[in-house]
């Protein structure tokens, strides 16, 4: 029974992410997994990233500040 509940949470997280109703962080929280694991799950289900170009640039700038 627990496996079915966990699978349901993962499937809900995937659907929310696909509909852009959840960020990858929120989807991971709903699924009860780490962000890295959520990225793997999305890849396994052939879900493309919901990252806008501006978000990509913002992330790149944040990384540059760290280095």
C-alpha positions as CSV (number, residue, x, y, z in Angstrom):
1,X,0.0,0.0,0.0
2,X,2.8,2.4,0.9
3,X,4.4,1.9,-2.6
4,X,1.1,2.9,-4.2
5,X,0.9,6.1,-2.2
6,X,4.6,6.9,-3.0
7,X,4.0,6.3,-6.7
8,X,0.9,8.5,-6.6
9,X,2.9,11.3,-5.0
10,X,5.5,11.0,-7.7
11,X,3.0,10.9,-10.5
12,X,1.2,14.0,-9.0
13,X,4.5,15.8,-8.8
14,X,5.3,15.0,-12.5
15,X,1.9,16.2,-13.7
16,X,2.2,19.4,-11.7
17,X,5.6,20.0,-13.1
18,X,4.5,19.3,-16.7
19,X,1.6,21.7,-16.3
20,X,4.0,24.3,-14.9
21,X,2.0,24.4,-11.7
22,X,5.1,23.4,-9.7
23,X,8.8,24.2,-9.8
24,X,11.2,21.4,-9.7
25,X,11.8,22.1,-6.0
26,X,8.1,22.0,-5.2
27,X,7.6,18.8,-7.3
28,X,10.5,17.2,-5.4
29,X,8.8,18.2,-2.1
30,X,5.4,16.7,-3.3
31,X,7.1,13.5,-4.4
32,X,9.1,13.3,-1.1
33,X,12.5,13.1,-2.9
34,X,15.5,15.4,-3.3
35,X,15.7,17.8,-6.2
36,X,18.4,15.7,-7.8
37,X,16.3,12.6,-7.6
38,X,13.3,14.5,-9.0
39,X,15.5,15.5,-12.0
40,X,16.3,11.8,-12.5
41,X,12.6,10.9,-12.3
42,X,11.6,13.6,-14.8
43,X,14.3,12.4,-17.1
44,X,13.1,8.7,-16.8
45,X,9.6,9.9,-17.7
46,X,10.9,12.0,-20.7
47,X,9.7,15.2,-19.2
48,X,11.5,18.3,-20.6
49,X,12.7,21.1,-18.3
50,X,10.4,24.1,-17.7
51,X,13.3,26.5,-17.6
52,X,12.8,29.9,-19.3
53,X,15.9,31.5,-20.9
54,X,15.8,34.3,-18.2
55,X,15.8,31.7,-15.4
56,X,18.8,30.0,-17.0
57,X,20.7,33.4,-17.2
58,X,19.8,34.1,-13.5
59,X,21.1,30.7,-12.5
60,X,24.3,31.3,-14.5
61,X,24.8,34.6,-12.8
62,X,24.3,33.1,-9.4
63,X,26.9,30.4,-10.2
64,X,29.4,33.0,-11.4
65,X,29.0,34.9,-8.0
66,X,29.9,31.7,-6.2
67,X,33.1,31.1,-8.2
